[in-house]
Each structure stands twice: as structure tokens, then as C-alpha cells.
């Protein structure tokens, strides 16, 4: 992991200049063995090649210790550990999450292929859109909420460099391996806490990296990215307006942002007041981009669509969404 685009979220400061313009003072991180260090004295671990760079890493370590120390086990062993339950215990939740998102993002490269209702390659429509954008090559791209890394791989075909950011360390461990061209074996959920083995053949991508960070406070240099992507993240964070502001802050002038969401709001994720747009959240996102409401610039919408997105949960159930996809250009 090269650290030139990573900054320390612990000592980052926000000030305003004499004209009222926001200034962000950041310090770059330096790789020091298995740690990233900042001149302020803060240190961030690199585990299995994945840096963990958070403003409050201690609380994350306490909450996610099981995910941080887990290792690849034979599927039959992993399934046996999960079978002891309960469903919401850390390890069963980890296996379920990986089953869902490895199938969704890499199902076309998995053996055996995902089964069950609504089967197919869930990310097919989104991947097609991203591949289309690869024809317009950019310098640096970033994906917020990169999960197991498939969109990072697709972005890398149209960028000199790509960084993927996510808060789910278990997904990032698999993403790093897949982007290194390795084959990943995972536990695919059959029913309840019962699993069977599936494998995904990775794709070696030399110009992509992943980092464990908060999409609402990513440890990245502001204004450094030509293409900023956040797919199906707006309804997965506590403050979707803040996410839009982060996306805007990362995007350089003239760059593009690519967003999508089913707007499947959940009370356990965000406050009621944080939900966008009432009965028409897509219209509200469109308005915010066009008017630059709460952003540092306005955006010209270049592409918009309603795309299918189906998440396989097990051999007998799936959740189908229609996601709003929008691509917009930063104008001023």
C-alpha cells in the first residue's frame, strides 16, 4: 500500500480563509513496517495488506475484533462454528455478509454459480455502466463502500490508479486477495446457518488498493480524484447529505461522480430526519447535485437510469431492488 493519497483523520483540521473559503489542513501518512504513521504521533495498523485508517480506531477495534482476527478456514469448519449460533453472533453475521456480497459482486466468476430465486449476476447492470466509463480514462478514481472489490477492478480498467474504501474489514480482506488475482473460497449460505463451499477466481489488478475507512470521513486527500463512485451507500450511512458532501469534496473540478441507491431507508441506520426527498429521494439527489445544495459546486447530470439489483440471501430467498443510478460532472 502506497500512502501518498492517505491522510491522518485524527489531526485533520478545517479552517476558513479571509474570503470564507473552507481550507482543509491534512498530514500525509508514511508506511512504517506494518503500520502507517503520522507526524502527529498517531499510528494505524496494516493487517493482511489492508490499512485501517479511522479517526477513532480504538472503538472500531473493540467492536470488530472478531473480524480483524478471523482467518480463512475450511468451509466445513467455518460452517460448524457458525452453526452454534445465534444468528446475530459476530461470526455467523460475517459469513452471511460475505456470502451475500461475494455472490452479488463476483457471482459471474464463482463456481458453482449462485442458485436460488432471482439468481444471476446481481451487479451486471452496474458493471456494464462502469465498463462503459472505462473508455473515458482518468487519472485517479475512488470507490466509497467498495465491499469485496469488484467495482474497484472495473474502475481500474479506466484509471491510472484506484482506491477502494469500506468499513467492513472482512470484505476488504477478500477484496485485496481477489484484486491480487488469487482464488478465494467462501461459505455460500444454503439455509439458516448452513453453508456450502464456493470459489471465486480473482483478477490481478496492479493499479488498485483498498483501505478500511469511514465513507463519511475517508482518510483521503481532498480534491484529488477524477472519478468518485459510491454505489448503494446513500441509504447505508447515518447521514446521506454528509456522504454527498464527502463525494463532492473528493472530486476535483471537472471530475465526475457516480452514485446509486435503492433508497431503502432503515431506522437503525439513520435518523428519520436524515432521509432524503420524502416520496421522491431520486428527485432530491438530482436537485442537490444540480443546485449544489450543501456542496462546493454544481453538477451537470450526464447519465441517469433505474437498474436492477438483487441480493441472494440463501438458496430460497433473495431481495430485489430497483436502484437509481446517476452520473454527474462537477462544473463549478
KOLSESE-518547 format. One record per residue (C-alpha): x, y, z; residue in one letter; residue number from 0. Coordinates in steps of 0.02 Angstrom, whole numbers, plus 50000, padded with zeros to 5 digits. Each point is the difference from the previous one (the first is absolute). Last residue first. Example, Ala and Ser with C-alpha at 12.3 -4.5 7.8 and 13.67 -1.06 7.14 Angstrom:
% residues 2
<r <50684,49947,50357>,'S',1>
<r <49931,49828,50033>,'A',0>
//
This chain:
% residues 332
<r <49089,51247,49467>,'X',331>
<r <49964,49860,49874>,'X',330>
<r <50017,49832,50084>,'X',329>
<r <49931,49871,49878>,'X',328>
<r <49860,49881,50048>,'X',327>
<r <49962,49814,49989>,'X',326>
<r <49837,49938,50075>,'X',325>
<r <49933,49826,50039>,'X',324>
<r <49838,49975,50095>,'X',323>
<r <49990,49820,50059>,'X',322>
<r <49853,49882,49977>,'X',321>
<r <50014,49868,50135>,'X',320>
<r <49974,49813,50016>,'X',319>
<r <50032,49906,50163>,'X',318>
<r <50037,49815,49986>,'X',317>
<r <49939,49841,50081>,'X',316>
<r <50000,49812,49977>,'X',315>
<r <50182,49953,49970>,'X',314>
<r <50061,50138,50116>,'X',313>
<r <50008,50189,50014>,'X',312>
<r <50022,50042,49815>,'X',311>
<r <50002,50187,49975>,'X',310>
<r <49913,50066,49845>,'X',309>
<r <50041,50168,49918>,'X',308>
<r <49907,50058,49845>,'X',307>
<r <50036,50172,49924>,'X',306>
<r <49901,50162,49986>,'X',305>
<r <50101,50122,49895>,'X',304>
<r <50088,50168,49993>,'X',303>
<r <50144,50066,49896>,'X',302>
<r <50083,50168,49974>,'X',301>
<r <49934,50101,50148>,'X',300>
<r <50090,50167,50008>,'X',299>
<r <50062,50035,50176>,'X',298>
<r <50011,50154,50109>,'X',297>
<r <50143,50036,50118>,'X',296>
<r <50054,50004,50182>,'X',295>
<r <49851,49901,50059>,'X',294>
<r <49860,50037,50122>,'X',293>
<r <49880,50029,49855>,'X',292>
<r <50106,49994,49842>,'X',291>
<r <49845,50042,49900>,'X',290>
<r <50016,49859,49874>,'X',289>
<r <50069,49874,50124>,'X',288>
<r <49876,50039,50138>,'X',287>
<r <49855,49998,49875>,'X',286>
<r <50045,49828,49931>,'X',285>
<r <50020,49932,50176>,'X',284>
<r <49828,50071,50042>,'X',283>
<r <49920,49926,49844>,'X',282>
<r <50071,49829,50042>,'X',281>
<r <49932,50018,50178>,'X',280>
<r <49822,50021,49933>,'X',279>
<r <49873,49948,50133>,'X',278>
<r <50087,50103,50134>,'X',277>
<r <50154,50078,49922>,'X',276>
<r <50145,49939,50105>,'X',275>
<r <49998,49909,50165>,'X',274>
<r <50105,50086,50134>,'X',273>
<r <49849,50056,50103>,'X',272>
<r <49952,49820,50035>,'X',271>
<r <50171,49968,50075>,'X',270>
<r <50113,49875,49914>,'X',269>
<r <50050,49817,50004>,'X',268>
<r <49880,49921,50124>,'X',267>
<r <49856,50098,49925>,'X',266>
<r <50030,49923,49830>,'X',265>
<r <49985,50089,49832>,'X',264>
<r <49994,49895,49842>,'X',263>
<r <50050,50143,49886>,'X',262>
<r <50038,49872,49862>,'X',261>
<r <50166,50092,49974>,'X',260>
<r <50124,50049,49867>,'X',259>
<r <50135,50130,49979>,'X',258>
<r <50134,50041,49872>,'X',257>
<r <50096,50163,50020>,'X',256>
<r <50099,50083,49862>,'X',255>
<r <50149,50116,49993>,'X',254>
<r <50003,50175,49927>,'X',253>
<r <50063,50074,50164>,'X',252>
<r <50071,49860,50109>,'X',251>
<r <49884,49881,50091>,'X',250>
<r <50044,49958,50180>,'X',249>
<r <49900,50143,50075>,'X',248>
<r <49848,49963,49893>,'X',247>
<r <49998,49818,50055>,'X',246>
<r <50019,50057,50181>,'X',245>
<r <49856,50125,49981>,'X',244>
<r <49890,49862,49925>,'X',243>
<r <50046,49888,50147>,'X',242>
<r <49955,50140,50121>,'X',241>
<r <49830,50014,49917>,'X',240>
<r <49977,49811,50020>,'X',239>
<r <50023,50011,50190>,'X',238>
<r <49999,49838,50102>,'X',237>
<r <50069,49897,49858>,'X',236>
<r <49926,49851,49906>,'X',235>
<r <49865,50092,49902>,'X',234>
<r <50127,50104,49902>,'X',233>
<r <50117,49851,49978>,'X',232>
<r <49924,49905,49854>,'X',231>
<r <50144,50047,49884>,'X',230>
<r <50117,50141,50050>,'X',229>
<r <50120,50045,49860>,'X',228>
<r <50118,50148,49983>,'X',227>
<r <50090,50025,49834>,'X',226>
<r <50136,50131,49973>,'X',225>
<r <50062,49991,50179>,'X',224>
<r <50119,50112,50098>,'X',223>
<r <49879,50132,50064>,'X',222>
<r <50027,49953,50181>,'X',221>
<r <50143,49880,50043>,'X',220>
<r <49924,49842,50074>,'X',219>
<r <49970,49932,50174>,'X',218>
<r <49812,49981,49969>,'X',217>
<r <49883,50084,50124>,'X',216>
<r <49823,49956,49948>,'X',215>
<r <50061,49848,49902>,'X',214>
<r <50090,49942,50158>,'X',213>
<r <50163,49907,49969>,'X',212>
<r <50077,49831,49965>,'X',211>
<r <50112,50024,49849>,'X',210>
<r <50005,49916,49831>,'X',209>
<r <50127,50017,49859>,'X',208>
<r <49992,49993,49811>,'X',207>
<r <50129,50025,49861>,'X',206>
<r <50069,49822,49991>,'X',205>
<r <49834,49912,49970>,'X',204>
<r <50010,49810,49997>,'X',203>
<r <49825,49932,49978>,'X',202>
<r <49934,49876,50127>,'X',201>
<r <49924,49829,49971>,'X',200>
<r <49856,49979,50120>,'X',199>
<r <49965,49839,50095>,'X',198>
<r <49845,49926,50081>,'X',197>
<r <49984,49881,50148>,'X',196>
<r <49836,49959,50086>,'X',195>
<r <49916,50082,50148>,'X',194>
<r <49871,49968,50136>,'X',193>
<r <49961,50138,50123>,'X',192>
<r <49822,50024,49937>,'X',191>
<r <49992,49928,49826>,'X',190>
<r <50128,49977,49860>,'X',189>
<r <50123,50142,50038>,'X',188>
<r <50157,50000,49895>,'X',187>
<r <50159,49977,50102>,'X',186>
<r <50150,50071,49910>,'X',185>
<r <50149,49944,49898>,'X',184>
<r <50103,50140,49925>,'X',183>
<r <50109,49977,49847>,'X',182>
<r <50142,50125,49990>,'X',181>
<r <50022,50133,49866>,'X',180>
<r <50066,50134,50118>,'X',179>
<r <49833,50090,49981>,'X',178>
<r <49917,49843,50068>,'X',177>
<r <50116,49997,50150>,'X',176>
<r <49974,50183,50041>,'X',175>
<r <49812,49983,49980>,'X',174>
<r <49995,49849,50115>,'X',173>
<r <50086,50096,50141>,'X',172>
<r <49890,50150,49957>,'X',171>
<r <49840,49902,50028>,'X',170>
<r <50056,49944,50172>,'X',169>
<r <50053,50179,50042>,'X',168>
<r <49827,50073,49974>,'X',167>
<r <50028,50190,50009>,'X',166>
<r <50032,50024,49815>,'X',165>
<r <50114,50102,49888>,'X',164>
<r <50063,49951,49827>,'X',163>
<r <50145,50095,49920>,'X',162>
<r <50030,50002,49813>,'X',161>
<r <50150,50050,49894>,'X',160>
<r <50035,50034,49817>,'X',159>
<r <49815,49989,49964>,'X',158>
<r <49883,49914,49876>,'X',157>
<r <50036,49815,50027>,'X',156>
<r <50025,50037,50186>,'X',155>
<r <49817,50050,50014>,'X',154>
<r <49949,49821,49961>,'X',153>
<r <50114,49928,50134>,'X',152>
<r <49939,50128,50127>,'X',151>
<r <49822,49951,49950>,'X',150>
<r <50039,49820,50048>,'X',149>
<r <50083,50041,50167>,'X',148>
<r <49918,49898,50137>,'X',147>
<r <49913,50151,50079>,'X',146>
<r <50049,50161,49907>,'X',145>
<r <49898,50117,50111>,'X',144>
<r <50083,50158,49934>,'X',143>
<r <50081,49968,49832>,'X',142>
<r <50146,50109,49946>,'X',141>
<r <50073,50048,49832>,'X',140>
<r <50167,50078,49949>,'X',139>
<r <50062,50048,49826>,'X',138>
<r <49852,49979,49886>,'X',137>
<r <49960,49896,49846>,'X',136>
<r <49839,50030,49905>,'X',135>
<r <49979,49824,49929>,'X',134>
<r <49992,49938,50179>,'X',133>
<r <49831,50088,50013>,'X',132>
<r <49917,49860,49900>,'X',131>
<r <50075,49874,50119>,'X',130>
<r <49919,50093,50144>,'X',129>
<r <49828,49993,49917>,'X',128>
<r <50016,49814,49961>,'X',127>
<r <50057,49966,50178>,'X',126>
<r <49843,50085,50065>,'X',125>
<r <49886,49893,49891>,'X',124>
<r <50090,49839,50044>,'X',123>
<r <50014,50029,50188>,'X',122>
<r <49874,49866,50047>,'X',121>
<r <50074,49866,49886>,'X',120>
<r <49861,49873,49990>,'X',119>
<r <49878,49925,50120>,'X',118>
<r <49830,50076,50033>,'X',117>
<r <49950,49852,50105>,'X',116>
<r <50137,49875,50048>,'X',115>
<r <50171,49954,49933>,'X',114>
<r <50166,50092,49989>,'X',113>
<r <50123,49928,49873>,'X',112>
<r <50106,49855,50058>,'X',111>
<r <50130,50064,49980>,'X',110>
<r <50005,50189,50004>,'X',109>
<r <50056,50120,49862>,'X',108>
<r <49827,50062,49953>,'X',107>
<r <49956,50005,50185>,'X',106>
<r <50140,50126,50039>,'X',105>
<r <49903,50151,50062>,'X',104>
<r <49837,49926,50062>,'X',103>
<r <50068,49828,50046>,'X',102>
<r <50149,50074,50094>,'X',101>
<r <49878,50123,50077>,'X',100>
<r <49871,49881,50071>,'X',99>
<r <50118,49861,50055>,'X',98>
<r <50118,50125,50080>,'X',97>
<r <49860,50077,50102>,'X',96>
<r <49933,49830,50055>,'X',95>
<r <50173,49941,50053>,'X',94>
<r <50030,50158,50100>,'X',93>
<r <49830,49994,50085>,'X',92>
<r <50031,49818,50049>,'X',91>
<r <50168,50055,50075>,'X',90>
<r <49939,50152,50096>,'X',89>
<r <49848,49920,50084>,'X',88>
<r <49835,50061,49927>,'X',87>
<r <49940,49829,49944>,'X',86>
<r <50038,49917,50167>,'X',85>
<r <50089,49891,49959>,'X',84>
<r <50083,49830,50023>,'X',83>
<r <49984,49975,49812>,'X',82>
<r <50124,50139,49965>,'X',81>
<r <50147,49900,50069>,'X',80>
<r <49947,49846,49901>,'X',79>
<r <49981,50103,49841>,'X',78>
<r <50175,50071,50021>,'X',77>
<r <50071,49825,50023>,'X',76>
<r <49909,49932,49846>,'X',75>
<r <50057,50152,49902>,'X',74>
<r <50183,49968,50040>,'X',73>
<r <50060,50152,50097>,'X',72>
<r <50065,50168,49940>,'X',71>
<r <50045,50107,50148>,'X',70>
<r <49905,50103,50127>,'X',69>
<r <50102,50125,50102>,'X',68>
<r <49927,50161,49932>,'X',67>
<r <49823,49934,49979>,'X',66>
<r <49990,49938,50181>,'X',65>
<r <50076,50164,50062>,'X',64>
<r <49868,50105,49914>,'X',63>
<r <49920,50096,50144>,'X',62>
<r <50158,50021,50105>,'X',61>
<r <50110,50040,49850>,'X',60>
<r <49873,50126,49935>,'X',59>
<r <49993,50087,50169>,'X',58>
<r <50190,50012,50000>,'X',57>
<r <50012,50062,49820>,'X',56>
<r <49915,50167,50033>,'X',55>
<r <50047,50112,49854>,'X',54>
<r <50021,49846,49891>,'X',53>
<r <50138,49930,49890>,'X',52>
<r <50006,49811,49994>,'X',51>
<r <50128,49953,49867>,'X',50>
<r <49969,49836,49906>,'X',49>
<r <50152,49894,49955>,'X',48>
<r <49950,49856,50113>,'X',47>
<r <49985,50124,50143>,'X',46>
<r <50078,50174,49985>,'X',45>
<r <49982,50090,50166>,'X',44>
<r <49980,50188,50026>,'X',43>
<r <50115,50109,50103>,'X',42>
<r <49973,50173,50073>,'X',41>
<r <50153,50099,50049>,'X',40>
<r <49954,50166,49919>,'X',39>
<r <50131,49966,49866>,'X',38>
<r <49889,49858,49939>,'X',37>
<r <50040,49816,49993>,'X',36>
<r <49932,49855,49898>,'X',35>
<r <50043,49835,50080>,'X',34>
<r <50058,49829,49944>,'X',33>
<r <50175,50064,49960>,'X',32>
<r <49993,50189,50012>,'X',31>
<r <49899,50063,49852>,'X',30>
<r <49983,50189,50004>,'X',29>
<r <49840,50098,50019>,'X',28>
<r <49965,50172,49929>,'X',27>
<r <49946,50143,50109>,'X',26>
<r <49844,50101,49963>,'X',25>
<r <49942,50180,50014>,'X',24>
<r <49831,50026,49920>,'X',23>
<r <49957,50178,49950>,'X',22>
<r <49821,50059,49981>,'X',21>
<r <49981,50165,49908>,'X',20>
<r <49940,50145,50105>,'X',19>
<r <50101,50128,49904>,'X',18>
<r <50126,50023,50140>,'X',17>
<r <50027,49812,50008>,'X',16>
<r <49889,49875,50091>,'X',15>
<r <50065,49856,50106>,'X',14>
<r <49977,49811,50006>,'X',13>
<r <50128,49889,50087>,'X',12>
<r <50064,49824,49969>,'X',11>
<r <50089,49933,50154>,'X',10>
<r <49912,49833,50023>,'X',9>
<r <49947,49976,49820>,'X',8>
<r <50183,49977,49948>,'X',7>
<r <50015,50008,49812>,'X',6>
<r <50011,49870,49863>,'X',5>
<r <50036,50048,49820>,'X',4>
<r <50189,49977,50016>,'X',3>
<r <49986,49843,50105>,'X',2>
<r <50054,49862,49883>,'X',1>
<r <49930,49831,50051>,'X',0>
//
